[in-house]
Amino acid sequence: MGDAEPQTYDAWAERLAREYAAKRSRGAGTRSRQRAPEREEAGKEKEKLESEHRRYLERAHRRQEERARSHKEQYERACTDVFERASAGSRPLTYGDIPWPMPGGTVEEMVAVILHGAERSDPGTYRRYLRGQQAMWHPDRFTQRCGDRLAQGDRQRILDTVTALSQALNKLANSTR
């Protein structure tokens, strides 16, 4: 080594860069071959997790749909029981006795229950259904049908909720025109 001509700093840096690049290119092939099974296994694991996630979402959607259908059926049965029940001899209706679409829920949740399963693809059928619900929850019609049976302590709260529900249904009906 004593005979070799001394290298400049730039030449030395270039030589190191070339040697490093050559060494990395030789080792890259073996590393990628070693990691290929790991990558394949990771890909299979990812597919399995994605499949499980899709099944979970499908089950959650089905449960949500079943709950909504159940709320709708309970709502319709309660409407029949309360609104078609004879007023003679029946006890006063409290807030909890009214067949709210979603007992304890917001007006938006009540409207969602009312509209669950409504066929929106046929505009005529959808509008007829909405008109029926508007008539059921119109404050004047509601008062005619149940006003004399409302418990005095809950009367104002009931009528306020009926009015809010009626307004939400009217707004929805106006938006479908």
C-alpha positions as CSV (number, residue, x, y, z in Angstrom):
1,M,0.0,0.0,0.0
2,G,2.9,2.2,0.4
3,D,3.5,2.2,-3.3
4,A,0.0,3.3,-4.3
5,E,-0.5,6.9,-5.1
6,P,-2.4,8.7,-2.4
7,Q,-6.2,9.2,-3.2
8,T,-7.8,12.5,-3.1
9,Y,-10.8,12.9,-0.9
10,D,-13.3,13.0,-3.8
11,A,-11.8,9.9,-5.4
12,W,-12.0,8.1,-2.0
13,A,-15.7,9.2,-1.6
14,E,-16.6,8.0,-5.1
15,R,-14.9,4.6,-4.5
16,L,-16.8,4.1,-1.3
17,A,-20.1,5.1,-2.9
18,R,-19.5,2.6,-5.8
19,E,-18.5,-0.2,-3.4
20,Y,-21.5,0.5,-1.2
21,A,-23.9,0.5,-4.1
22,A,-22.5,-2.8,-5.5
23,K,-22.7,-4.4,-2.1
24,R,-26.4,-3.2,-1.7
25,S,-27.3,-4.5,-5.2
26,R,-25.8,-7.9,-4.4
27,G,-27.6,-8.2,-1.1
28,A,-31.0,-6.9,-2.3
29,G,-31.8,-10.0,-4.3
30,T,-31.2,-12.3,-1.3
31,R,-33.1,-10.1,1.1
32,S,-36.2,-9.9,-1.2
33,R,-36.2,-13.6,-1.7
34,Q,-36.0,-14.1,2.0
35,R,-38.9,-11.7,2.6
36,A,-41.1,-13.0,-0.2
37,P,-42.7,-15.7,2.0
38,E,-43.2,-13.1,4.8
39,R,-44.9,-10.8,2.3
40,E,-47.1,-13.5,1.0
41,E,-48.1,-14.5,4.6
42,A,-48.8,-10.9,5.5
43,G,-50.9,-10.5,2.3
44,K,-52.9,-13.6,3.3
45,E,-53.4,-12.3,6.8
46,K,-54.5,-8.9,5.5
47,E,-57.1,-10.6,3.2
48,K,-58.3,-12.7,6.1
49,L,-58.8,-9.6,8.3
50,E,-60.5,-7.7,5.4
51,S,-62.9,-10.6,4.9
52,E,-63.7,-10.8,8.7
53,H,-64.3,-7.0,8.7
54,R,-66.7,-7.3,5.7
55,R,-68.6,-10.1,7.5
56,Y,-68.7,-8.0,10.7
57,L,-70.1,-5.0,8.7
58,E,-72.7,-7.2,7.0
59,R,-73.8,-8.6,10.4
60,A,-74.0,-5.1,11.9
61,H,-76.1,-3.9,9.0
62,R,-78.5,-6.9,9.3
63,R,-78.9,-6.3,13.0
64,Q,-79.5,-2.6,12.5
65,E,-82.1,-3.4,9.8
66,E,-83.8,-5.9,12.1
67,R,-83.9,-3.4,14.9
68,A,-85.4,-0.7,12.6
69,R,-88.0,-3.2,11.3
70,S,-88.9,-4.2,14.8
71,H,-89.4,-0.5,15.8
72,K,-91.6,0.0,12.8
73,E,-93.7,-3.0,13.6
74,Q,-94.1,-2.0,17.3
75,Y,-95.0,1.6,16.1
76,E,-97.7,0.3,13.7
77,R,-99.2,-2.1,16.4
78,A,-99.2,0.7,19.0
79,C,-100.9,3.1,16.5
80,T,-103.7,0.6,15.9
81,D,-104.1,0.0,19.6
82,V,-104.2,3.6,20.7
83,F,-105.8,5.4,17.8
84,E,-108.5,2.8,17.1
85,R,-109.3,2.1,20.7
86,A,-112.7,3.2,21.9
87,S,-112.6,6.3,24.1
88,A,-115.3,5.1,26.4
89,G,-114.0,3.6,29.6
90,S,-110.4,4.0,28.7
91,R,-107.9,5.7,31.1
92,P,-106.3,9.0,30.2
93,L,-103.4,8.8,27.8
94,T,-100.0,9.9,29.2
95,Y,-96.9,10.8,27.2
96,G,-95.7,7.2,27.5
97,D,-99.0,5.8,26.2
98,I,-98.8,7.7,22.9
99,P,-97.5,5.4,20.1
100,W,-94.4,7.5,19.3
101,P,-92.4,6.0,16.4
102,M,-89.3,6.0,18.6
103,P,-90.2,6.3,22.3
104,G,-87.7,8.6,24.0
105,G,-86.1,9.5,20.7
106,T,-85.6,12.7,18.9
107,V,-88.0,13.9,16.2
108,E,-85.4,12.9,13.5
109,E,-85.2,9.4,15.0
110,M,-89.0,9.2,14.9
111,V,-89.2,10.3,11.3
112,A,-86.5,7.6,10.5
113,V,-88.7,4.9,12.0
114,I,-91.8,6.2,10.2
115,L,-89.9,6.1,6.9
116,H,-88.3,2.7,7.4
117,G,-89.3,0.4,4.6
118,A,-91.2,3.1,2.8
119,E,-90.7,2.6,-1.0
120,R,-89.0,5.7,-2.1
121,S,-88.3,4.5,-5.7
122,D,-92.0,5.0,-6.5
123,P,-92.7,8.7,-5.9
124,G,-96.5,8.3,-6.0
125,T,-96.6,5.6,-3.4
126,Y,-94.0,7.4,-1.2
127,R,-96.0,10.6,-1.3
128,R,-99.3,8.8,-0.4
129,Y,-97.6,7.1,2.5
130,L,-96.2,10.5,3.7
131,R,-99.7,12.1,3.4
132,G,-101.1,9.3,5.6
133,Q,-98.5,9.9,8.2
134,Q,-99.0,13.7,8.0
135,A,-102.7,13.2,8.6
136,M,-102.0,10.8,11.5
137,W,-99.7,13.3,13.2
138,H,-101.4,16.6,12.3
139,P,-102.0,18.4,15.6
140,D,-105.7,19.2,14.8
141,R,-106.5,15.6,13.7
142,F,-104.6,14.2,16.6
143,T,-106.5,16.5,19.0
144,Q,-109.8,15.4,17.4
145,R,-108.9,11.7,17.7
146,C,-107.3,11.7,21.2
147,G,-107.7,15.2,22.7
148,D,-110.3,14.3,25.2
149,R,-108.3,11.3,26.4
150,L,-105.0,13.1,27.1
151,A,-103.9,13.3,30.7
152,Q,-103.8,16.9,31.8
153,G,-100.3,16.7,33.2
154,D,-98.9,15.5,29.9
155,R,-101.2,17.3,27.5
156,Q,-98.9,20.1,26.5
157,R,-95.8,17.9,26.2
158,I,-97.7,15.5,24.0
159,L,-99.1,18.3,21.7
160,D,-95.6,19.9,21.4
161,T,-94.1,16.6,20.3
162,V,-97.0,15.9,17.9
163,T,-96.5,19.4,16.4
164,A,-92.7,18.9,16.0
165,L,-93.3,15.5,14.4
166,S,-95.9,17.0,12.1
167,Q,-93.6,19.9,11.1
168,A,-90.8,17.4,10.3
169,L,-93.1,15.3,8.1
170,N,-94.4,18.4,6.3
171,K,-90.9,19.6,5.6
172,L,-90.1,16.1,4.2
173,A,-93.2,16.1,2.1
174,N,-92.4,19.5,0.7
175,S,-88.9,18.4,-0.2
176,T,-90.3,15.4,-2.3
177,R,-92.4,17.6,-4.6
